[in-house]
Amino acid sequence: MPSVASLVGLLRAHPTWCFVLLSLTACDPSGPMDAGTDAATDAADPLADAPLEMALPMLREAFASNAAVFCACLPMRNPEVTEAQCLTALAAVAEIRACEDEAVARIGSAFEAYYRCRTAAVDALTACFVRTCSDAAVMGCAGEFSAADTACNARIPRPEAITFVMAYEACIQRTITGKAMMCPDEPDVVSQTVGDAVFTGSTDLGGNDTEPLAGCFSGDMGSFMNAAGAPDRSYRWQAPSAGRFQIDTIGTEGFDTLLYVRSACEDDADLGCSDDLDRGVDQDSCVTVDLTMDQEIVIVVDGFGPLGRGEFVVNVTAVASDAVCPVP
């Protein structure tokens, strides 16, 4: 993703995740889009007369309008990100909306006041973005939105909030991440194959069995925290000879992969770990490892972010002793 630090939260940790959780878990997205606005406060609720059943759709419409305005502004401040990339990153995820609807059905109208307040806050954020595209002004919008958002949170009834979160998380697990199963996924199968597409499959409903370690992100704790929660698939592989091997997900499309290699699933250290080949451009992953003959490793294909999942391909290639992964 873009190397500009302020965009990491926007384009990598899908903001819808935090918005859908309704701040019930103190979600605090990074970056100007995720945090920003000179939002309305409790003093005046311009949506107070809106029909209750319209509050959530109105909030969603407000987010869509906000994304359109923000994404038109963003390339002026950060040319390496296009408007289309921004809109793609902020697009609503159907499964998330369905899980939110399911959770809301469990609590009835308990969040309606919160939704109305949040809609006013997001509308104010949009108006703030319209006025200027400068970094300083956008960060000013962020501070005002944060204050308004805190005021909106006071309208969340605690008992219903707990019910909502439990129902929402159960739906996400059932439809997106799946239950934790095992690592490796096929414990009795060991491959020694070298070449293209040694492993193929999908992480959908694969269960969140393991997580990348902080060292995979070179000290970027924001990325480390944002990466957690995705379903994964893991495989046993044995080196057919001594030497260096390149393991990569090159050829995977539409899925931001994380790839790491361990001696065993429960290891607290990686033999190799990779996020993006080229941040913001190429989301394939690649590691090189030096192995002895018949040395066994576990290859884990994970996704970036709580909902990062999709179809993948894993290639394993014997390479020269000084070979490194391709750098664009």
HELIX and SHEET records of a PDB file:
HELIX    1   1 ALA A    5  LEU A    7  5                                   3    
HELIX    2   2 VAL A    8  LEU A   11  1                                   4    
HELIX    3   3 PRO A   15  VAL A   20  1                                   6    
HELIX    4   4 PRO A   32  ALA A   35  1                                   4    
HELIX    5   5 LEU A   52  MET A   54  5                                   3    
HELIX    6   6 ALA A   55  ARG A   77  1                                  23    
HELIX    7   7 GLU A   83  LEU A   90  1                                   8    
HELIX    8   8 ALA A   94  ILE A  107  1                                  14    
HELIX    9   9 GLU A  112  ARG A  131  1                                  20    
HELIX   10  10 ASP A  135  ASN A  153  1                                  19    
HELIX   11  11 ARG A  158  ILE A  172  1                                  15    
HELIX   12  12 GLN A  173  THR A  177  3                                   5    
HELIX   13  13 ALA A  214  PHE A  217  5                                   4    
HELIX   14  14 MET A  221  ALA A  227  1                                   7    
SHEET    1   A 5 VAL A 190  SER A 191  0                                        
SHEET    2   A 5 ARG A 233  GLN A 238  1                                        
SHEET    3   A 5 GLU A 296  GLY A 303 -1                                        
SHEET    4   A 5 THR A 257  ARG A 262 -1                                        
SHEET    5   A 5 GLY A 272  SER A 274 -1                                        
SHEET    1   B 4 GLY A 195  SER A 202  0                                        
SHEET    2   B 4 GLU A 311  VAL A 319 -1                                        
SHEET    3   B 4 GLY A 243  ASP A 248 -1                                        
SHEET    4   B 4 CYS A 286  LEU A 291 -1                                        
END                                                                             
